[in-house]
């Protein structure tokens, strides 16, 4: 087991990475200090792993909320189901929530924990690659709104993150590829040596070679932990973690949540950000080609859906948390391993990327 630490003073917490961790009762006892536990999962993950987690919770009052699977259920209505269960079971402000699932479940359970009685402890047990390397780390919790992704939420840190690499054996290939988009992102924004390693090892990751996959998770989480420790509430460096996300969130909202996986939308968004960076003279053609190539080799899309024209894209991108006073601000690249802080972009240059991007890739 590898242990990393997200250093946030009194809100610091460990991130455990290793195989078989969901069967380690000692880890649960170390971080659950309540006699009441609410476990939140979904209809896909619960049949696979719920019983193994429940076996660690003996002697406590335990309740479960099992939600439908999918991004479309990351909603206020689903959060209300969790609140209803907590209240009907008379859970106190010392109760602990456990999120067992991918990014949707982690965000939902974290949001509910942040809100219930103004904040109760929670644990993250991410079961997808994307959740293990990104959404479970850093305390961002949220639900979606029809007009924008993650627009209703809170910064709220977990007690710990328990990333069991063995659960990735049941992850569908499409979900694995979606997770690789966020892994690749770390190389692009701040870790050029990791990007080179990924170029050399992407096929081994797709084969789920255990040592290769574990290294990629550790390196990604170490990058995320460093950024969060330096900028918990995204006033500076943490914004770089959103490379491609303004484009990607537009795809998710425009097609309807769940039509594309988050990582698929972000892969296209990173290609678009790379193309825009090239147009601004910050990124050379060779580096744009490397970015597109590694995403293609990861079995990810690199061109946006035909359903979204440039005008609709721009309309959707206008609803983004990084925008200030109506000005569209994007994370771009000055080179592989060097992301910018949010920068205002000329709409004419942006429209050129939105209109001609497919031809350039």
Beta strands, then each sheet from edge to edge (+ up, - down):
strand 1: 2-6
strand 2: 13-18
strand 3: 36-42
strand 4: 61-67
strand 5: 96-101
strand 6: 121-126
strand 7: 140-145
strand 8: 148-155
strand 9: 160-164
strand 10: 329-330
strand 11: 333-335
strand 12: 338-339
strand 13: 343-344
sheet 1: 1+ 2- 9- 6- 5- 3- 4-
sheet 2: 7+ 8-
sheet 3: 10+ 13-
sheet 4: 11+ 12-
end
